[in-house]
Amino acid sequence: MTRERSGMWQVGVATAWAWTCLAGVGLAQPTVVMRGLDNPRGLAFGPEGALYVAEAGRGGDGPCGTTGTGATACVGDSGAISRLWKGEQSRMVSGLPSSAPVSGAEASGPQNIAFLGRGGSCVTFGLGGGPTYRAALGEAGEALGTLVRMSASGQWKVQADLVAYEMANNPAGGIIDSNPFGALAVPAGCVVTDAGSNTLLGVAANGAIETLAVFPSRPNASTDAVPTGVVIGPDGAYYVSQLTGAPFTTGAANVYRVVPGEAPTVYRSGFKTITDLAFASDGSLYVVEVASGPGLSMPGRLLRVNPDDTRVPVLIGLDRPTSVAIGPDGAIYVTNHGSSPGIGEVLRVQ
């Protein structure tokens, strides 16, 4: 297995679970600041200070195909990007591609958004399968499994086809699979995690794709890494969270530190099914675990990992939390009901 390297990517050195804020951690009870979302996924603050959430949608009337898990999913235009600005929630972009089972749960569509200044953003579109699945969805599903460049006005076009890159290169080996998830804007373009291909990819402004890191399978080599969130840490390196694959063993998920051209190293270990992470200004790390029960059974939770690696639960009892973001005022925002249509929320903790 080879590892590609380029200087342009180098870095500097529906259930209703009750959420609960644990006493003694110095945080107020969370409040719901966004609601009625369809499969809310990635959170990001825009350059004007508003909070944005990528909604994977609820699928549509078809065509339909078989996902990587064997489920039947149908495509539609129910994906969206919603915004919270000065206390008002609104859908800024609608009509985006989405694929989901008839229930509308566990949708694939807009997964994450990262802002490229005031000129626009990059948005990852999930797929959850290989090229055969996408082909079955027809023209309406062509944007799934890609990175999209979106203008400030909401106009968008495919910037990079990550499924095609996986087909041509398959950097991690094994079956052909692609499920773009995390997104991070950098001066050279956007950095993307592909949870299907187990890679961290760099996408230049011209759409050129480069493999920045390949994440190893679990020790028994039978469980994929499944990278999810990606952020830049206080030291300028990339930090990537890990969901892992089935059987989703407690303690098996890591947070990796990545310097392009070098093998990923474990920064923190002992987690379960991480979907996102965010560094606070004091160097502490907030980690979202989508499930804490056997397998992928609920509830999920939000943890604070202090610089000395002590860990404090911040929110427990969450239903499929998918993302965390820290606002300009230091408040913490986390998604809830992240795999359900119509009841998705964003919670705020001060």
C-alpha positions in Angstrom: 0.0 0.0 0.0 1.4 3.4 -1.0 0.7 6.7 0.6 0.6 9.8 -1.5 2.1 13.1 -0.3 2.0 16.7 -1.5 3.1 19.9 0.2 -0.1 21.7 -0.6 -1.9 19.6 2.0 0.8 19.9 4.7 -0.4 21.3 8.0 1.4 23.3 10.5 3.9 21.2 12.6 -37.9 8.0 15.7 -37.4 7.5 19.5 -37.6 10.2 22.1 -34.6 9.8 24.3 -34.3 12.4 27.0 -31.1 14.4 27.0 -29.6 15.1 30.3 -26.9 17.6 31.4 -24.9 16.1 34.2 -24.5 18.0 37.4 -21.2 19.3 38.5 -19.6 20.1 35.1 -20.3 23.8 35.2 -22.8 23.8 32.3 -26.4 25.0 32.2 -29.2 22.7 31.0 -29.2 22.5 27.2 -31.8 24.3 25.2 -33.3 23.4 21.8 -32.3 26.1 19.3 -33.2 24.3 16.0 -36.0 21.7 15.5 -38.0 19.9 12.8 -34.8 18.9 10.9 -34.5 15.9 8.5 -31.6 13.7 9.5 -29.4 16.6 10.7 -25.7 15.9 10.3 -22.7 18.3 10.3 -22.7 21.7 12.1 -20.6 24.7 11.1 -20.5 28.4 11.8 -20.5 30.6 8.8 -18.3 33.7 8.3 -21.1 36.0 9.4 -21.5 34.0 12.7 -24.6 32.1 11.9 -24.9 28.3 12.6 -25.5 26.0 9.7 -26.6 22.4 9.7 -26.5 19.9 6.8 -29.7 17.9 6.5 -29.4 14.6 4.8 -33.1 14.7 4.0 -35.6 11.8 3.9 -35.1 10.4 0.4 -37.9 10.5 -2.1 -40.0 8.5 -4.7 -37.1 7.0 -6.5 -35.4 5.5 -8.4 -34.3 3.0 -5.7 -31.3 0.9 -5.1 -29.6 -1.5 -2.5 -27.3 0.2 0.0 -24.1 -1.3 1.3 -26.0 -2.7 4.3 -28.5 -4.4 2.0 -31.4 -2.0 2.7 -33.5 -0.6 -0.1 -33.3 3.2 -0.4 -34.9 5.6 -2.8 -33.6 9.0 -4.0 -35.4 12.4 -3.9 -34.7 16.1 -3.5 -35.3 16.4 0.2 -31.8 17.3 1.3 -31.2 20.8 2.7 -28.9 23.3 4.4 -30.6 25.1 7.4 -29.4 28.2 9.2 -29.8 29.7 12.7 -29.2 33.4 12.6 -30.2 35.9 15.4 -32.5 33.3 16.9 -34.3 32.6 13.6 -34.2 29.2 11.9 -34.6 29.0 8.2 -33.8 26.6 5.3 -31.3 28.4 3.2 -30.9 25.7 0.5 -33.5 23.0 -0.3 -34.0 20.5 -3.1 -30.7 18.7 -2.6 -30.2 15.0 -3.4 -31.1 12.6 -0.7 -31.5 8.8 -0.5 -33.3 6.9 2.3 -35.5 3.9 3.0 -39.3 4.4 2.9 -39.2 5.4 6.6 -36.9 8.4 5.8 -34.5 7.4 8.5 -30.8 6.8 8.1 -30.7 9.0 5.0 -27.7 9.7 2.8 -27.4 13.3 1.4 -25.7 16.5 2.6 -23.5 15.3 5.4 -21.3 18.2 6.3 -20.6 21.8 5.4 -17.4 23.8 5.6 -17.1 27.5 4.7 -14.5 28.9 2.3 -14.8 32.5 3.5 -17.8 34.5 2.3 -17.5 33.2 -1.2 -19.1 29.8 -0.6 -18.7 26.4 1.0 -17.9 22.8 0.4 -20.5 20.2 1.2 -20.0 16.4 1.4 -22.8 14.2 0.1 -22.9 10.7 1.6 -23.7 7.5 -0.3 -23.3 4.4 1.8 -22.6 2.0 -1.0 -20.6 1.4 -4.1 -20.9 2.5 -7.7 -23.6 -0.1 -8.5 -25.9 1.4 -5.8 -25.3 5.0 -7.1 -25.9 3.9 -10.7 -29.3 2.4 -9.7 -30.4 5.8 -8.4 -30.0 7.3 -11.8 -29.4 10.9 -12.6 -31.1 12.1 -9.4 -28.4 10.3 -7.4 -25.3 11.4 -9.3 -24.3 13.9 -6.6 -24.3 11.3 -3.9 -20.7 10.3 -3.0 -19.3 13.6 -4.0 -17.9 16.9 -2.7 -20.0 19.8 -3.8 -19.0 23.4 -4.1 -21.8 25.7 -3.1 -22.0 29.4 -3.7 -23.2 32.0 -1.1 -26.5 32.1 -3.1 -27.1 28.4 -2.8 -26.1 27.4 -6.3 -24.0 24.2 -6.4 -22.1 21.9 -8.6 -20.1 18.7 -8.1 -16.4 19.6 -7.4 -15.0 16.1 -6.9 -16.4 12.6 -7.5 -15.1 10.6 -4.5 -16.8 7.4 -5.7 -15.0 7.6 -9.0 -11.7 8.2 -7.1 -12.3 5.2 -4.9 -13.0 3.1 -8.0 -9.8 4.2 -9.7 -7.5 4.1 -6.7 -9.0 2.1 -3.8 -6.2 3.5 -1.4 -7.2 1.2 1.5 -7.7 -1.9 -0.5 -10.6 -4.2 -0.1 -14.1 -3.7 -1.4 -15.0 -0.6 -3.4 -17.0 1.6 -1.0 -17.5 5.4 -0.5 -19.4 7.4 2.0 -18.0 11.0 2.2 -18.7 12.4 5.7 -16.5 15.1 7.4 -15.5 18.3 5.7 -12.9 20.9 6.6 -12.0 24.1 4.6 -8.3 24.8 4.2 -6.4 27.3 2.1 -5.7 24.7 -0.6 -9.4 23.6 -0.8 -11.3 21.1 1.4 -10.3 18.1 3.4 -12.8 15.2 3.5 -13.2 12.0 5.5 -14.5 9.1 3.5 -16.1 6.7 6.0 -16.6 4.1 3.3 -13.1 4.1 1.9 -11.4 4.7 5.3 -9.4 7.6 4.0 -8.7 11.3 4.6 -8.7 13.1 1.2 -7.7 16.5 0.0 -9.7 18.2 -2.7 -8.1 21.1 -4.5 -10.0 24.1 -5.8 -9.8 22.5 -9.3 -11.3 19.3 -8.1 -8.1 17.2 -8.0 -8.2 14.6 -5.2 -5.3 13.4 -3.2 -5.0 10.7 -0.5 -3.7 12.3 2.7 -4.1 9.3 5.0 -5.4 5.7 5.1 -6.7 4.5 8.4 -5.9 1.0 9.6 -8.5 -1.7 10.2 -9.0 -2.8 13.8 -6.4 -5.2 15.2 -8.3 -8.3 14.1 -8.5 -6.8 10.6 -12.2 -7.6 10.3 -13.5 -4.2 11.3 -13.1 -1.0 9.2 -11.8 2.2 10.7 -14.7 4.4 9.4 -13.3 7.9 9.8 -15.9 10.6 10.6 -15.1 14.1 11.8 -12.0 16.1 10.9 -10.7 19.3 12.5 -7.4 21.2 12.9 -5.9 20.9 16.3 -4.0 23.5 18.4 -0.7 22.2 17.0 -1.9 22.6 13.4 -2.2 18.9 12.6 -5.4 17.2 11.5 -7.4 15.3 14.0 -9.9 12.7 12.8 -12.5 10.8 14.8 -13.4 7.1 14.2 -16.7 5.3 14.3 -15.4 1.8 13.6 -17.4 -0.9 12.0 -19.5 -3.7 13.4 -19.6 -5.0 16.1 -18.9 -1.4 17.3 -17.0 -2.6 20.4 -16.8 -0.3 23.4 -13.4 1.3 23.7 -12.4 0.5 20.1 -12.7 4.0 18.6 -9.8 6.4 18.5 -9.1 10.0 17.7 -6.2 10.1 15.2 -3.6 12.7 14.7 -2.7 13.1 11.0 0.2 14.8 9.3 0.0 14.2 5.5 2.7 11.9 4.3 3.0 10.2 7.7 1.1 7.3 9.1 -1.8 8.3 11.4 -1.1 8.1 15.1 -3.5 7.6 17.9 -4.0 10.8 19.9 -6.7 9.5 22.3 -8.2 6.0 22.5 -10.9 4.1 24.4 -14.1 5.6 22.8 -17.1 4.1 21.2 -18.6 5.1 17.8 -17.4 8.7 17.5 -19.2 10.8 14.8 -17.5 14.2 15.4 -15.1 16.2 17.5 -14.2 19.9 18.2 -11.4 21.6 20.0 -12.2 24.4 22.5 -9.9 27.4 23.0 -8.5 25.9 26.3 -7.3 22.8 24.4 -10.0 20.5 25.6 -11.6 18.2 23.1 -15.4 17.6 22.7 -16.2 14.2 21.4 -19.6 12.9 20.2 -20.4 9.2 20.6 -23.4 8.2 18.6 -24.2 5.1 20.8 -23.1 3.9 24.2 -25.1 0.6 24.4 -24.3 -2.8 22.8 -23.6 -2.4 19.1 -25.2 0.8 17.9 -27.9 0.9 20.5 -28.7 4.2 22.2 -28.2 6.5 24.0 -25.5 8.7 22.6 -23.5 11.2 24.5 -21.2 14.2 24.4 -17.9 14.0 26.3 -15.3 16.6 27.2 -11.7 15.3 27.1 -9.4 17.6 29.1 -5.8 18.2 28.0 -4.7 15.7 30.7 -7.0 13.1 29.1 -9.5 13.1 31.9 -13.0 12.7 30.5 -16.3 14.3 31.7 -19.7 13.5 30.3 -21.4 16.7 29.3 -24.7 15.4 27.7 -26.1 11.9 28.0 -29.3 10.3 26.7 -28.9 11.7 23.2 -30.6 10.0 20.2 -28.1 9.5 17.3 -26.0 12.7 17.9 -23.9 13.4 14.8 -22.0 16.6 15.2 -20.6 19.2 17.6 -19.6 22.8 17.1 -18.3 25.5 19.4 -19.7 29.0 18.8 -17.9 32.3 18.9 -19.3 32.9 22.4 -18.0 29.5 23.6 -21.4 27.8 23.7 -21.5 24.2 22.6 -23.9 23.0 19.9 -24.7 19.3 19.2 -27.3 17.6 17.0 -29.9 15.2 18.3 -32.1 12.7 16.4 -29.5 12.8 13.7 -30.9 9.7 11.9 -34.5 10.6 11.9 -36.7 12.7 9.6 -38.8 15.6 10.9 -37.7 15.5 14.6 -34.0 16.5 14.3 -32.7 19.1 16.7 -29.8 21.2 17.6 -29.1 21.6 21.3 -27.1 24.5 22.8 -25.1 24.2 26.0 -23.5 27.2 27.6 
